[in-house]
């Protein structure tokens, strides 16, 4: 039974990893397209990382800590990030 559950756990982990990588690739592409010419891959990769940190931070503050202001704070952080990423020079 233990080995069978390890196989299932590995398969589930692999599936989730594949889904996450596909999602990340999509997000990076959308971030690159925020400017013309497109943002560098490094800038877009960093942007995807930043966005994920906002989502995880919101989930922790709202769900775990019951912070009623979490949505406002997350939105403010996102708006600031979006403003910065479209106005700052792209990384090479």
Rosetta silent file (secondary structure, phi, psi, omega in degrees, C-alpha in Angstrom):
SEQUENCE: XXXXXXXXXXXXXXXXXXXXXXXXXXXXXXXXXXXXXXXXXXXXXXXXXXXXXXXXXXXXXXXXXXXXXXXXXXXXXXXXXXXXXXXXXXXX
SCORE:     score description
SCORE:     0.000 S_00000001
   1 L     0.000  -41.377 -177.733    0.000    0.000    0.000 S_00000001
   2 H   -60.668  -45.446 -179.741    2.813    2.423    0.880 S_00000001
   3 H   -66.278  -36.684  177.754    4.506    2.069   -2.520 S_00000001
   4 H   -63.380  -41.777  179.851    1.184    2.464   -4.324 S_00000001
   5 H   -69.576  -32.065  175.258    0.478    5.704   -2.475 S_00000001
   6 H   -63.511  -39.538  177.972    3.993    6.957   -3.295 S_00000001
   7 H   -63.314  -43.455  178.730    3.283    6.343   -6.976 S_00000001
   8 H   -64.713  -43.593  179.922    0.020    8.268   -6.713 S_00000001
   9 H   -62.791  -43.963  177.890    1.677   11.109   -4.808 S_00000001
  10 H   -61.806  -43.381  179.976    4.464   11.343   -7.400 S_00000001
  11 H   -63.500  -41.602  178.551    1.965   11.341  -10.250 S_00000001
  12 H   -65.301  -43.836  178.302   -0.081   14.066   -8.570 S_00000001
  13 H   -60.520  -43.717  179.517    3.031   16.156   -7.881 S_00000001
  14 H   -63.451  -41.456  178.340    4.133   15.792  -11.507 S_00000001
  15 H   -62.476  -47.349 -179.716    0.687   16.784  -12.746 S_00000001
  16 H   -64.443  -38.601  177.906    0.572   19.856  -10.477 S_00000001
  17 H   -62.594  -45.033  178.894    4.104   20.839  -11.487 S_00000001
  18 H   -60.817  -44.918  178.223    3.165   20.611  -15.177 S_00000001
  19 H   -61.649  -43.115 -179.336    0.056   22.737  -14.594 S_00000001
  20 H   -64.843  -43.715  179.833    2.058   25.309  -12.642 S_00000001
  21 H   -63.188  -38.553  177.243    4.770   25.535  -15.304 S_00000001
  22 H   -64.317  -44.537  178.600    2.121   26.022  -17.996 S_00000001
  23 H   -61.802  -44.933 -178.874    0.443   28.742  -15.904 S_00000001
  24 H   -62.572  -41.558  178.645    3.784   30.443  -15.240 S_00000001
  25 H   -61.391  -40.883  178.199    4.663   30.417  -18.950 S_00000001
  26 H   -64.221  -46.756 -179.928    1.305   32.048  -19.731 S_00000001
  27 H   -61.396  -44.456  179.189    1.746   34.713  -17.051 S_00000001
  28 H   -59.920  -42.649  177.871    5.295   35.487  -18.229 S_00000001
  29 H   -62.003  -41.817  179.036    4.003   35.897  -21.784 S_00000001
  30 H   -66.986  -38.187  178.710    1.238   38.237  -20.652 S_00000001
  31 H   -67.297  -42.574  178.129    3.679   40.308  -18.604 S_00000001
  32 H   -56.636  -36.035 -175.369    6.109   40.562  -21.535 S_00000001
  33 L   -80.535    1.144  179.846    3.251   41.906  -23.654 S_00000001
  34 L   -67.681  -20.421 -179.485    2.495   44.762  -21.265 S_00000001
  35 L  -131.649  159.200  175.267    4.887   46.965  -23.221 S_00000001
  36 L  -125.935  114.686    4.272    5.932   47.507  -26.788 S_00000001
  37 L   -69.064  159.660 -176.861    8.659   46.446  -27.361 S_00000001
  38 L   -58.905  151.006  175.996    8.020   43.492  -25.055 S_00000001
  39 L   -64.219  155.716  177.813    9.663   43.348  -21.663 S_00000001
  40 L   -65.537  159.057  178.904   12.744   41.171  -21.323 S_00000001
  41 H   -61.602  -39.424 -179.949   12.286   37.581  -20.252 S_00000001
  42 H   -62.616  -44.149  178.343   14.116   38.307  -16.975 S_00000001
  43 H   -63.766  -41.626  179.684   11.784   41.200  -16.160 S_00000001
  44 H   -67.607  -40.200  176.997    8.740   39.094  -17.024 S_00000001
  45 H   -61.898  -43.109  178.395   10.007   36.150  -14.940 S_00000001
  46 H   -65.040  -38.705  177.770   10.544   38.480  -11.979 S_00000001
  47 H   -62.050  -41.202  177.810    7.084   39.941  -12.525 S_00000001
  48 H   -63.524  -39.932  177.277    5.528   36.469  -12.411 S_00000001
  49 H   -63.555  -45.063  178.787    7.372   35.783   -9.159 S_00000001
  50 H   -59.229  -46.421 -179.917    6.178   39.093   -7.714 S_00000001
  51 H   -59.548  -42.722  179.630    2.575   38.364   -8.673 S_00000001
  52 H   -62.721  -37.457  179.144    2.719   34.964   -7.025 S_00000001
  53 H   -65.985  -33.681  176.668    4.032   36.547   -3.827 S_00000001
  54 H   -66.816  -42.698  179.819    1.048   38.938   -3.815 S_00000001
  55 H   -63.636  -46.715 -179.630   -1.383   36.052   -4.225 S_00000001
  56 H   -66.731  -38.742  177.919    0.254   33.994   -1.477 S_00000001
  57 H   -63.701  -42.471  177.597    0.505   37.030    0.803 S_00000001
  58 H   -61.497  -46.569 -178.291   -3.161   37.822    0.302 S_00000001
  59 H   -60.025  -42.254  179.902   -4.179   34.228    1.024 S_00000001
  60 H   -65.899  -49.242 -177.457   -2.164   34.179    4.236 S_00000001
  61 H   -63.998  -41.671 -175.904   -3.373   37.541    5.494 S_00000001
  62 H   -80.073  -51.645 -173.389   -7.027   36.958    4.627 S_00000001
  63 H   -79.834  -44.035 -176.620   -7.544   33.275    5.262 S_00000001
  64 H   -83.143  -42.741 -174.268   -5.085   32.529    8.027 S_00000001
  65 L  -101.458   -1.028  176.971   -4.963   35.851    9.845 S_00000001
  66 L    53.916   42.003 -179.422   -8.504   37.029    9.015 S_00000001
  67 L   -83.477  110.071 -177.866   -7.215   40.452    7.942 S_00000001
  68 L   -66.185  -21.625 -178.773  -10.169   42.410    6.580 S_00000001
  69 L   -91.752    2.550 -175.221   -7.808   44.854    4.842 S_00000001
  70 H   -59.059  -43.133 -178.856   -5.925   42.120    2.959 S_00000001
  71 H   -63.033  -44.502  179.552   -7.796   42.625   -0.324 S_00000001
  72 H   -62.356  -43.333  179.824   -7.178   46.377   -0.277 S_00000001
  73 H   -65.412  -42.723  179.458   -3.490   45.851    0.524 S_00000001
  74 H   -64.455  -41.924  179.749   -3.053   43.212   -2.177 S_00000001
  75 H   -64.197  -41.211  178.583   -4.796   45.440   -4.721 S_00000001
  76 H   -63.241  -43.605  178.462   -2.606   48.386   -3.738 S_00000001
  77 H   -63.016  -43.601  179.418    0.548   46.261   -4.093 S_00000001
  78 H   -64.144  -46.090  179.519   -0.613   44.975   -7.487 S_00000001
  79 H   -59.324  -42.012  178.894   -1.505   48.462   -8.755 S_00000001
  80 H   -64.652  -44.045  178.501    1.915   49.763   -7.675 S_00000001
  81 H   -60.139  -46.503 -178.332    3.637   46.778   -9.334 S_00000001
  82 H   -63.292  -43.384  178.258    1.699   47.284  -12.574 S_00000001
  83 H   -61.088  -43.737 -179.313    2.458   50.995  -12.636 S_00000001
  84 H   -67.339  -43.463 -173.663    6.160   50.302  -12.048 S_00000001
  85 H   -69.947  -28.955  179.054    6.515   47.498  -14.562 S_00000001
  86 H   -86.960  -13.601 -177.024    4.993   49.470  -17.420 S_00000001
  87 H  -109.452  -21.609 -178.631    6.948   52.652  -16.707 S_00000001
  88 L   -83.628  152.728  175.980   10.445   51.464  -15.681 S_00000001
  89 L   -61.471  141.925  178.688   13.128   50.563  -18.198 S_00000001
  90 L   -71.579  146.361  173.729   13.212   46.846  -18.977 S_00000001
  91 L   -73.199  146.299  178.654   16.109   44.746  -17.740 S_00000001
  92 L   -75.818    0.000    0.000   18.378   43.455  -20.464 S_00000001
